[in-house]
Amino acid sequence: MSLPALQALREQFPRAHISILAKPWVAGLYRREPFCDELIPYGPTKGWKGWGERWAIAQDLRRRKFDCAVLLQNAFEAAAIAYLAGIPRRIGYNRDARGSLLTHPIPVPKVGETPTHQRFYYLELLKRAKLIPGYAPDASVRLFGASEAAEEGRQLFSDFGIDGPVIGVSPGAAYGGAKRWIPERFAAAAVQVSRNRRASVAVFGSEQERAICEEVGSAAEASGVTCMNFAGRTTLTQFIAMAAACDVYLTNDSGPMHIASALGVPTVAVFGATDAMATGPTGSHSKVVCEPVECSPCLLRECPIDHRCMTRIPAERVTQVALQVLKKS
């Protein structure tokens, strides 16, 4: 969601040295981006035990003599690190009790002051801080270097014995079960699309999602389709490459959804508990499948009733949308 803001920052300051302070598990997202001159790993121990490490990181930043810190996340911790680093200009939203740590505490946008989608929250920060003059209301989330990533991804697939077209599937969702479409329907849709395209199926997820990914993978294999489960087996950099090499990507509202869509891969996202207007994929190559029920979007982690927003979406519907998106790509 922050990519458009960082890209806008680079366009406005083409000669600036931009460093990204990032946790190791997400650092791969920025590695290919033209706005990133330097990646600084940030991985202190959680809680009070890690404050000694945070102090050391702040002192390292102090030695680098940065002119400005733009805090895209809302955390108090981010402002505290920038303050302890002595960075003379510290810009961020005035929330989470951190206003006194910022030199430029920016008022948080009220409902209706910005476009609905979350990416505009970060662009609006830059605009209100007068770092950029404005932004386009149709700015999409894009990752650079997609073609190079896809080439690497095809080689990775080949190393695992998968050649030719690939259907990517991410049946998990970190926020909770309410965001997850039924695993066997993911498998059914993937099988139908793979047969149409004469493709293999690749299932992706975190180590914690290995079981649900195995469920999808086993069902796909039982239907006679070549399928491999990569849950917990790839780094973020490897996943980006392999997602870029997919012909189409079937997913819940999740991190992989945003990455696949940002790479320009035809993406079909199943939404239920969450709001596609706020957190959906962007661009004409991405489509959302949802069922308009009275309780959606509820934004709950787990459904307290019958999960009707998801159970009413058949596999055939997702298959049809996926094939339509593929025809247009």
Beta strands, then each sheet from edge to edge (+ up, - down):
strand 1: 19-22
strand 2: 38-41
strand 3: 68-71
strand 4: 89-93
strand 5: 104-106
strand 6: 166-170
strand 7: 200-203
strand 8: 227-229
strand 9: 248-252
strand 10: 267-271
strand 11: 286-290
sheet 1: 1+ 2+
sheet 2: 3+ 4+ 5+
sheet 3: 8+ 7+ 6+ 9+ 10+ 11+
end
